[in-house]
């Protein structure tokens, strides 16, 4: 037991730090409301007063002014000497048309993840999904009957994949591949990066029908240069995976599922792999021991999000190795791809 007194630990500083952590959720909702009201889009053309913005978004003028001042404290916008507000570079990430937009992710976190995070205690006590506990849906079933939620979710997959894909392409040599299958690839953003870097390669985007339909639209709108080089195949990776490819990609898939269902996905990938094929599992890899540093905080947030939303988890290198070995795969190497993700290259045993 520590013999340090509160005085020696600088108690006022610790209290302030603790309270900042405890009440940090106000920032989530301030950003969420800004995203819902499209304030960044409205400020993109130049500074505007809170009264003017209130008319545009049908908000209470004084309350919107208070929100804008709070957003200024977060460096999302800046309050000018004349009382108007202008968008900052950080706030531009909330613009819908920004190439680095995180608006969909903000909407998803502030609305769809908000209630499940409020039930973290349930998930910690049971190891089960708080979303299933609240709404009765398992996995991604909630997207099937909610087109609006599905549209936001798949926009999130595009936004977050763009952040990761550039690091993946820098870290891994995809040259020489002829056929690549993106398993559970959402709207295909990762596959688009791979195909663009390898003009001789063709791809298969394999996911549920709702995702595949959106992927075809995403390629048509955002990747017309890849026309004819990607097939969009609906299916269920718990049943089978398209066969005879040079490489299979599982990006942000395994962390969505418990060990039993993750094993089924990996086994099906292994069955589909020909001699010489490789599987690339692109996921965060947890350290065996955590510490109070920024990266560990980010990874812990990822891990607990998987718990409350899906009853799933992020994994350590040892946990990945065990799952892959049981599926008939061996880890060839693990390559860091940016500050959060790693590429786990796997070969058939």
C-alpha positions as CSV (number, residue, x, y, z in Angstrom):
1,X,0.0,0.0,0.0
2,X,1.3,3.4,-0.9
3,X,2.5,5.6,2.0
4,X,2.1,8.8,0.0
5,X,-0.2,11.4,1.4
6,X,-2.7,13.4,-0.6
7,X,-0.5,16.5,-0.1
8,X,2.6,14.7,-1.6
9,X,0.5,13.6,-4.6
10,X,-0.8,17.2,-5.2
11,X,-4.4,16.4,-4.5
12,X,-5.9,19.5,-6.1
13,X,-4.2,18.6,-9.4
14,X,-5.4,15.0,-9.2
15,X,-8.9,16.1,-8.4
16,X,-9.0,18.4,-11.4
17,X,-7.6,15.7,-13.7
18,X,-10.1,13.1,-12.3
19,X,-13.0,15.5,-12.9
20,X,-11.9,16.2,-16.4
21,X,-11.9,12.4,-17.1
22,X,-15.3,11.9,-15.4
23,X,-17.1,14.7,-17.1
24,X,-15.5,14.3,-20.5
25,X,-18.8,13.0,-22.1
26,X,-20.0,16.6,-22.5
27,X,-17.6,17.0,-25.3
28,X,-19.1,14.0,-27.1
29,X,-22.6,15.5,-27.0
30,X,-21.4,19.0,-28.0
31,X,-19.7,17.5,-31.1
32,X,-22.8,15.3,-31.8
33,X,-25.2,18.3,-31.7
34,X,-22.8,20.3,-33.9
35,X,-22.8,17.4,-36.4
36,X,-26.6,17.0,-36.3
37,X,-27.1,20.7,-36.9
38,X,-24.4,20.7,-39.7
39,X,-22.8,23.7,-38.1
40,X,-19.5,23.1,-39.8
41,X,-21.2,23.0,-43.2
42,X,-22.9,26.3,-42.5
43,X,-19.7,27.9,-41.3
44,X,-17.7,26.7,-44.3
45,X,-18.5,29.8,-46.4
46,X,-17.3,32.2,-43.6
47,X,-18.1,33.5,-40.1
48,X,-21.7,33.9,-39.0
49,X,-23.4,35.0,-35.8
50,X,-25.1,32.7,-33.5
51,X,-28.4,34.5,-34.1
52,X,-28.0,34.0,-37.9
53,X,-27.2,30.3,-37.4
54,X,-30.1,29.8,-35.1
55,X,-32.5,30.9,-37.8
56,X,-30.9,28.4,-40.2
57,X,-31.0,25.4,-37.9
58,X,-34.2,26.4,-36.1
59,X,-32.6,26.5,-32.7
60,X,-33.0,28.6,-29.6
61,X,-30.7,31.6,-30.2
62,X,-29.2,32.0,-26.8
63,X,-28.7,28.2,-26.3
64,X,-27.0,27.9,-29.6
65,X,-24.7,30.7,-28.7
66,X,-23.8,28.9,-25.6
67,X,-23.1,25.7,-27.6
68,X,-20.9,27.7,-30.0
69,X,-18.9,29.1,-27.2
70,X,-18.4,25.6,-25.8
71,X,-17.3,24.4,-29.3
72,X,-14.9,27.4,-29.3
73,X,-13.4,26.1,-26.1
74,X,-12.8,22.8,-27.9
75,X,-11.2,24.5,-30.9
76,X,-14.0,23.4,-33.2
77,X,-14.8,27.0,-34.0
78,X,-13.5,30.4,-32.9
79,X,-15.3,33.3,-31.5
80,X,-14.3,36.5,-33.2
81,X,-14.0,40.0,-31.8
82,X,-17.3,41.0,-33.5
83,X,-19.1,38.1,-31.8
84,X,-19.4,36.0,-34.9
85,X,-18.0,32.4,-35.1
86,X,-15.7,30.9,-37.7
87,X,-14.7,27.3,-38.4
88,X,-11.3,26.0,-37.4
89,X,-9.2,23.4,-39.2
90,X,-10.2,20.9,-36.4
91,X,-13.9,21.8,-36.8
92,X,-13.6,21.2,-40.6
93,X,-13.5,17.5,-39.8
94,X,-17.3,17.8,-39.1
95,X,-17.9,19.1,-42.7
96,X,-19.9,16.5,-44.7
97,X,-17.9,17.3,-47.8
98,X,-14.4,17.1,-46.3
99,X,-12.1,14.4,-47.7
100,X,-11.2,13.7,-44.0
101,X,-14.8,14.0,-42.7
102,X,-15.6,12.4,-39.4
103,X,-19.2,13.6,-39.3
104,X,-20.7,10.2,-39.7
105,X,-18.5,8.8,-36.9
106,X,-19.6,11.7,-34.7
107,X,-23.2,11.0,-35.4
108,X,-22.7,7.3,-34.7
109,X,-20.9,7.8,-31.5
110,X,-23.1,10.5,-30.1
111,X,-26.4,8.8,-31.0
112,X,-26.1,5.1,-31.7
113,X,-23.3,4.2,-29.3
114,X,-24.4,6.6,-26.5
115,X,-27.1,4.4,-25.0
116,X,-25.0,1.2,-25.0
117,X,-22.1,2.9,-23.3
118,X,-24.6,3.9,-20.6
119,X,-24.9,0.2,-19.9
120,X,-21.2,-0.7,-19.5
121,X,-21.9,-2.1,-16.1
122,X,-24.2,-4.7,-17.6
123,X,-21.5,-5.8,-20.1
124,X,-18.8,-5.9,-17.4
125,X,-21.0,-8.1,-15.2
126,X,-22.1,-10.4,-17.9
127,X,-19.6,-10.2,-20.8
128,X,-22.5,-9.6,-23.1
129,X,-23.5,-6.9,-25.5
130,X,-25.4,-4.0,-24.0
131,X,-27.0,-3.3,-27.3
132,X,-28.5,-6.8,-27.4
133,X,-29.6,-6.2,-23.8
134,X,-31.3,-2.9,-24.6
135,X,-32.7,-3.6,-28.1
136,X,-32.7,-7.4,-28.5
137,X,-30.5,-7.4,-31.6
138,X,-27.3,-9.4,-32.0
139,X,-24.2,-8.5,-34.1
140,X,-25.3,-6.2,-36.9
141,X,-28.9,-7.2,-37.0
142,X,-30.0,-3.7,-36.0
143,X,-28.8,-2.4,-39.4
144,X,-31.1,-4.7,-41.3
145,X,-34.3,-3.0,-40.2
146,X,-33.0,0.5,-39.9
147,X,-31.9,2.0,-43.2
148,X,-31.0,5.3,-41.7
149,X,-28.7,3.7,-39.1
150,X,-27.2,1.5,-41.8
151,X,-26.4,4.5,-44.0
152,X,-24.6,6.2,-41.1
153,X,-22.7,3.1,-40.1
154,X,-21.4,2.3,-43.5
155,X,-20.3,5.9,-43.9
156,X,-18.4,5.5,-40.7
157,X,-16.6,2.4,-42.2
158,X,-15.5,4.6,-45.1
159,X,-14.4,7.5,-42.9
160,X,-12.4,5.3,-40.5
161,X,-11.0,3.1,-43.3
162,X,-9.6,6.1,-45.1
163,X,-7.7,7.0,-41.9
164,X,-6.1,3.5,-41.7
165,X,-5.7,2.6,-45.4
166,X,-2.9,5.1,-46.1
167,X,-0.8,3.5,-43.3
168,X,-1.6,0.0,-44.5
169,X,-0.5,0.8,-48.0
170,X,2.7,2.3,-46.7
171,X,3.4,-0.7,-44.5
172,X,2.6,-3.6,-46.7
173,X,3.6,-4.6,-50.2
174,X,0.5,-5.7,-52.2
175,X,2.3,-5.9,-55.5
176,X,2.1,-9.1,-57.5
177,X,-1.4,-10.0,-56.2
178,X,-3.9,-11.0,-58.9
179,X,-7.1,-11.6,-56.9
180,X,-7.9,-10.1,-53.6
181,X,-11.0,-10.8,-51.5
182,X,-12.1,-8.3,-48.9
183,X,-14.1,-10.3,-46.4
184,X,-16.7,-8.3,-44.5
185,X,-15.3,-5.3,-46.3
186,X,-18.4,-3.0,-45.8
187,X,-18.4,-0.5,-48.7
188,X,-15.0,-1.6,-50.0
189,X,-12.9,1.4,-49.1
190,X,-9.9,-0.8,-48.1
191,X,-10.2,-2.9,-51.3
192,X,-10.3,0.3,-53.4
193,X,-6.9,1.4,-52.0
194,X,-5.4,-2.0,-52.8
195,X,-6.7,-2.2,-56.3
196,X,-5.6,1.4,-57.1
197,X,-2.1,0.6,-56.0
198,X,-2.1,-2.6,-58.1
199,X,-3.4,-2.1,-61.6
200,X,-3.1,-5.8,-62.5
201,X,-5.2,-7.0,-59.6
202,X,-8.9,-7.7,-59.4
203,X,-11.0,-7.8,-56.3
204,X,-14.1,-9.3,-54.7
205,X,-16.0,-7.4,-52.0
206,X,-17.7,-10.0,-49.9
207,X,-20.3,-9.0,-47.2
208,X,-23.9,-9.1,-46.4
209,X,-26.3,-8.0,-49.2
210,X,-27.0,-4.6,-47.5
211,X,-23.3,-3.8,-47.5
212,X,-22.6,-5.1,-51.0
213,X,-25.3,-2.9,-52.5
214,X,-23.8,0.1,-50.8
215,X,-20.3,-0.9,-51.9
216,X,-21.3,-1.0,-55.5
217,X,-22.7,2.5,-55.1
218,X,-19.6,3.7,-53.4
219,X,-17.3,2.4,-56.2
220,X,-19.5,4.0,-58.8
221,X,-19.5,7.4,-57.1
222,X,-16.0,7.6,-55.5
223,X,-13.9,5.1,-57.5
224,X,-15.1,5.2,-61.1
225,X,-11.5,4.5,-62.2
226,X,-11.9,0.9,-60.8
227,X,-14.9,0.1,-62.9
228,X,-14.9,-3.5,-63.9
229,X,-12.1,-4.6,-61.6
230,X,-14.2,-5.5,-58.6
231,X,-17.1,-8.0,-58.1
232,X,-19.6,-7.4,-55.4
233,X,-20.6,-10.8,-53.9
234,X,-23.3,-11.1,-51.1
235,X,-22.9,-13.8,-48.6
236,X,-22.3,-14.8,-45.0
237,X,-18.7,-15.3,-43.8
238,X,-20.0,-17.7,-41.1
239,X,-21.0,-20.1,-43.8
240,X,-18.3,-19.7,-46.5
241,X,-15.9,-17.3,-48.3
242,X,-15.1,-17.0,-52.0
243,X,-12.3,-19.4,-52.9
244,X,-9.0,-19.3,-54.9
245,X,-7.7,-15.8,-54.2
246,X,-4.1,-14.7,-53.7
247,X,-5.0,-12.7,-50.6
248,X,-7.8,-12.4,-48.2
249,X,-8.3,-9.2,-46.1
250,X,-10.1,-9.1,-42.8
251,X,-10.1,-5.5,-41.7
252,X,-11.8,-4.6,-38.4
253,X,-13.8,-7.9,-38.6
254,X,-12.5,-10.3,-36.0
255,X,-12.8,-7.7,-33.2
256,X,-16.6,-7.6,-33.9
257,X,-17.1,-11.2,-32.6
258,X,-16.4,-13.5,-29.7
259,X,-13.9,-16.3,-29.9
260,X,-16.4,-18.9,-31.2
261,X,-17.7,-16.9,-34.1
262,X,-14.3,-15.4,-34.9
263,X,-13.0,-18.9,-35.2
264,X,-15.7,-19.8,-37.7
265,X,-14.7,-16.8,-39.9
266,X,-11.1,-17.8,-39.8
267,X,-11.8,-21.4,-40.5
268,X,-13.8,-20.5,-43.6
269,X,-11.1,-18.2,-44.8
270,X,-8.6,-21.0,-44.3
271,X,-10.8,-23.4,-46.3
272,X,-11.0,-20.9,-49.2
273,X,-7.3,-20.3,-49.4
274,X,-5.2,-22.0,-52.1
275,X,-1.6,-23.0,-51.6
276,X,0.5,-19.9,-51.3
277,X,-2.4,-17.6,-50.4
278,X,-2.2,-15.2,-47.5
279,X,-4.7,-13.8,-45.0
280,X,-4.2,-10.3,-43.7
281,X,-5.9,-9.5,-40.4
282,X,-5.9,-5.8,-39.9
283,X,-6.8,-4.9,-36.3
284,X,-5.4,-3.1,-33.3
285,X,-3.2,-5.4,-31.2
286,X,-3.4,-4.9,-27.5
287,X,-0.3,-5.0,-25.3
288,X,-0.1,-7.8,-22.8
289,X,0.1,-5.2,-20.1
290,X,-1.6,-1.8,-20.1
291,X,-0.3,1.6,-18.9
292,X,-1.5,5.2,-18.5
293,X,-0.4,6.4,-21.9
294,X,-2.3,7.9,-24.8
295,X,-2.1,4.8,-27.1
296,X,-3.3,2.5,-24.4
297,X,-6.2,4.8,-23.6
298,X,-7.2,4.7,-27.3
299,X,-6.9,0.9,-27.4
300,X,-8.9,0.5,-24.2
301,X,-11.7,2.7,-25.7
302,X,-11.7,0.4,-28.7
303,X,-11.9,-2.7,-26.6
304,X,-14.7,-1.5,-24.3
305,X,-16.6,-0.2,-27.3
306,X,-16.5,-3.8,-28.8
307,X,-17.7,-5.1,-25.4
308,X,-20.8,-2.9,-25.0
309,X,-21.8,-2.8,-28.6
310,X,-21.2,-6.4,-29.6
311,X,-20.1,-8.5,-26.6
312,X,-16.7,-8.8,-28.5
313,X,-13.2,-7.6,-27.9
314,X,-9.8,-6.3,-29.2
315,X,-7.0,-8.9,-28.7
316,X,-3.4,-9.3,-27.8
317,X,-0.8,-11.0,-30.0
318,X,-1.1,-14.1,-28.0
319,X,-4.9,-14.2,-28.3
320,X,-4.7,-13.7,-32.0
321,X,-2.1,-16.4,-32.4
322,X,-4.2,-18.9,-30.5
323,X,-7.3,-18.2,-32.7
324,X,-5.3,-18.4,-35.9
325,X,-3.5,-21.6,-34.9
326,X,-6.8,-23.3,-34.1
327,X,-8.1,-22.3,-37.6
328,X,-5.1,-23.9,-39.3
329,X,-3.2,-20.7,-39.8
330,X,0.2,-19.5,-38.7
331,X,1.3,-15.9,-38.1
332,X,4.0,-15.1,-40.5
333,X,4.7,-11.6,-39.2
334,X,3.0,-8.6,-37.6
335,X,3.6,-5.2,-39.2
336,X,2.6,-2.0,-37.5
337,X,0.4,0.2,-39.7
338,X,0.0,3.6,-38.1
339,X,-0.4,4.4,-34.4
340,X,-3.3,2.0,-33.7
341,X,-3.6,-0.8,-36.3
342,X,-1.3,-3.7,-37.2
343,X,-1.3,-6.1,-40.2
344,X,-1.2,-9.7,-39.0
345,X,0.0,-11.7,-42.1
346,X,-1.1,-15.3,-41.9
347,X,-0.2,-18.4,-44.0
348,X,-1.9,-21.8,-44.1
349,X,-0.3,-24.4,-41.8
